[in-house]
Amino acid sequence: MDYLNRGQSHLPDAIWREIDKAAAEAARDRLTGRRFLELQGPFGAGLTSIEAGNDDYCRQPSADEAGAVMGRAISVPMLRRAFRLSVRRITGYLENGQPLDLTPAQDAAEAVANREEEFIYRGQPDFRLPGLLTHEDRQQLDGGDWAAVERALSDVLAAVTQLDEAGYRGPYALALAPPLYNGLFRLYPGTDVSQIQHLRHLCTRGIYKAPIEGGVLVDPRVGALVLGQDLRAGYIGQDGVHHQLYLTESIVLRIDEPRAICTISATSSSLRIGATSTPTPS
């Protein structure tokens, strides 16, 4: 089934390969959740919902009545962003070997990636989809001001201890707001050791700069990202000037064990970058 309508475009496969490649590379730079969460699938565009949790009685039946056992399903969002490519430029690329500007496809891919990140971290409350930062049963830690060099390690160690005491012993992944992440490249006074080097011994599943506030520490048992259709380009039509195209994907975060999450409400309001020697991140 050609649900992407590529057959209606009369564009050669080479063009579609270039679009898909450019889109995937642009999205990859924005995506952090996929780097530390288990990814299941792809299961196809027809995946509209998934089962979550165990079946259970909707209410405990009395002695003289039948019980009703029910499951719980969550929706799989489909993300979509339209874009346009010049008819003349595509023709020039195919017939004359001129450069093909795929910036519109890359911009669309970044928009889809940003929306995926939003679903992973914040969820969609209107549709009862919690995220890592918003699940009501998650663990929480009131962090401090990471302007003090030792505070980052202290807060993350406290979060690790909370997860460990709850039975979640790692390996841990840590996602941080950009100011908090960037500040980790400061050196401890009198040493050539940066904070991020130290924290990597605690967070062996990785430390990531994410579009969030504060931080979140995660154990792998938290759940999985369930992928319906991975990022692909489709065709809408053309008006003689532009080919009307779109990018789409479907994905959802299934949270199995919310207690495997610990959010950290740290700040960096008084962080003075440059107050100590700072190495250049590689």
N, C-alpha and C positions, 0 to 999 in steps of 0.2 A: 504494500500500500504506500503510495507516494504522498504521505500526509504533509510533506514539506513543499509540495508543488514544484519540485525542481524540474520535473519533466515538462512543465508548462513554460519554462523560461527560455528554452532553446540555448541556454548557456552551456558551454562544454564542461566536462568534468574537471578540467584543469582549473577553471575559474572557481568552482566550488571548493576544490582542495585548497586553493590559495586563501579563500575567505575563511574556511574552517580553521586553517592553520593560524592566520592572523588573529582570529577571534580567540582561539584557545590560548595563544601566547599572551594576549592582552589580559585575559581573565585570570590566568595563572598568577600574574604578578599581584593581583588584588586578593586572592583567596588565601585565607589562613586556616579556617575550620577544617578543610580537607587534609591539611598537613598533619593534624594530630588526632582526628576522629576517624574511627573505622568507616570505610566507605563500602557499601553493599550495592550491587547492581553493576551496570544498568539493567533494568527490567522492562524497559520500553515505554513508549509514550502513553500506552493505555493504563499505566499504573496511576490511579486517581486517589487511592486511599490504601492504608496498611493497617494491620492489626497491631495493637500495642498492649503490653501487659498480659496478664493471665485472665482467662474466663473466670467469672465469679457470679454468685447470686446477686441479683439486683437489690434484693432485700432478703433477709433471713425468713424462710417460710415458717408458718406456725405448724403445729403437729398434724392438723387435718387438711392442709392445702399443699398443692404442688409448688415446687420452687421453679423459678425462672433464671436460667443461667445465661449470661450475656457477655459478649466480648466488648472491646473498646476499639474504635477505629479512629485514625487521624487522617486528615486530608493531606494530599501531596500537592503543594502549590506548583503551578506552571508559571515560570517567569518568562517575560517576553519584552523585546525592545525592537522597534522598527528602525530602519535606516535606508539611505538611498546611495546608489552608485551611478555615476555618469555613464550614459549609453555610449557617448563618443570616446570616453577614456577606456572603457572596456574594449571597444572596437579597435582603438589604437594599440592597445596591448596585444590583442589577438592577431591583428593584421600587420602591424609595423614594429612590434617589439618594444613599444614605449612603456615607461614605468607605470605600474598600476598602483594608484593611491588607495589604500584600504583603511585610511584613517576613520571613515564613518563606521566601518565594521568594528574596528578596535574600540571606538568610543561606546558603541552599543554593547560590546562584550564587557567593558568595564562597568557599565550601568547594571547589567545582569549580575555580574560578580558582586557588586556592592549590595544588591538586593538579597543575594544568597547569604552574604555575611550578616545582614540585618536579621534575616530569619534565624540563623544559627545562634546569634548572641542575644537578640531581643525577642524573637518569636513574633507571633501575630495574635495579640490578645483577643481581637474581635472574633477569631476563628478558633479560640482555645488552643493555640499552638504556643507553648512556652519555649523560651530560649535558655541558654546557659546562664544568662544574667538575671532572668526573670522567673524561673521556676520557683513556686512558693515553698517547695520542700528542700531547696538547696541549703547548704551550710553557708554561713556568712562570717566575715571577720572585719572588724573595724580597724583599718590600718591607719597609719600616721602620715606624716609629711616626709616624703622620700628625699627632701633636700639634705637631710642628715644621711651621710653615706651608709651608716650601719643599719638604718631603718628598713631598707628594702629587704636585706637578708633576714632581719628580725621578723618582718611581717610574713614573708613567704615561708619561713621556717614554722611560724605559728599556724599557717594554713595547712602545711604538710602534716603537722602534728594532729590537727583536727581531723583530717582525712584518715590518717593512720589509725587514730583511736577509734574511728568509725568502721575500721576494717578494710579501708582502701589504701593499699600499700604501694601503689604506683605500678609502673613508672609514670611520673607526672608530667603534664604539659602545662605551660603557663602562657596566657595571652594577656598583653598589657596595652594600655593606652599609649599613644606615641610619646608623650612627654616622659612617662615613666620608663618606657623601653629605652629611649634615647639617653636618659640619665644613667643607665646601667653601664655605660662605657666610661664613666669616670673611674679613676684609679683610687684604691684605698690609700690614704695618706702614708707616705714613706715607703710605698711598694710599687711594683710594676704590674700588679694584679688588678684587673678591672672587676667591678661588681658582677657583670654578666658571666665572666669566667667562673666566679665562685658559685653563682646560682645554677649554672649548668650541671654542677655535681648533684644538686637537688632535683632539678627538672630535666631528667635525662631524655624525656620525650620531646624536648624542645622548648624554646622561649620565642614568642612571636609578637610582632607589632600588629595590633588589631584596631579596627575602628570602634573603640569602646571607651568608656570612662572607667578608671580604676583598673582592676585586674581580675582574672578568674583562673583558678587552679583546678585541673581536671584529671581524674583517674580514668583509665581506658574503659572501665566497666560502666561508665556513664550511659552508653548507648551507641548509636551509629547514625551516620548519614545514609539515607536510603535514596538511591538515584533511580529515577524513572528513565528519562531521556537526558543524556549529557548534552552539553552545549552544541547546537547545530544551527545552520542557517537555512532559511526557507524563502520561498518566492511569493510575492503578492501580485505583481504586475509591472507594467511599464507604460509611461505616457509619452514616449518618444524622446524624452530628455533624460529621465532617470529610470533605472530599474528600482522598483520598490521591493525591499527585502526585509527580513527580520531575523533575529536570533531568539532561540527559545531553549529552555531546559526545564526539567521538573525534578525537584529534590525536597526532602524533608528531614529534619532532625528528629529521630526517635529517642527520647530520653527514657531509659529503662531504670536507672538508679540515680535519682536526683541528689541523693546524699553523697554521690561521688563528685559533686561540684562544690567548690568553696570560692565565693566571690570575695574580693578584697577591695575595700573602699578607701584605697590610698589616694593621696593627692601629690601634686608637684608644684603647688602655687608659689613656693619660695625657692624653687630649684634654681641654683645659679650655675648654669652651664659655663664652664671656663674658669670656675673658681679653683679647680685643680687641673692637673694635666690630664688631657683626654686623648686617647688613641683614636685613630681613624678606623671606623668599622670596615671590615672587609666585605 
